[in-house]
Amino acid sequence: MAAIMFVYAMFRQYFPPQLQDYIFRYGKKLSNFMYPYIHVTFDEFIGERMKKSEAFSAIQNYLSDKSSANAKRLKADVVKDS
């Protein structure tokens, strides 16, 4: 752990901020590429009149508050009789 902290301190000290941003941005993309979980999105309202989505209501009832709050993104379409 000390070695990682040392390398990180040297990285922050000797690399210009633009290069640090570039490395962090693409490092984040790489870690997201290997992240084993998926994100699914459900819109709360659908249509022109902002009708409440049945799928969103069902999912909201199914999931606990904690698991819904920790979700990053959710998206999907409603299929009839599903």
Buried (B, 14 or more C-beta within 10 A) or exposed (E): EEEEEEEEEEEEEEEEEEEEEEEEEEEEEEEEEEEEEEEEEBBEEBEEEEEEBEBBEEBBEEBEEEEEEEEEEBEEEEEEEE
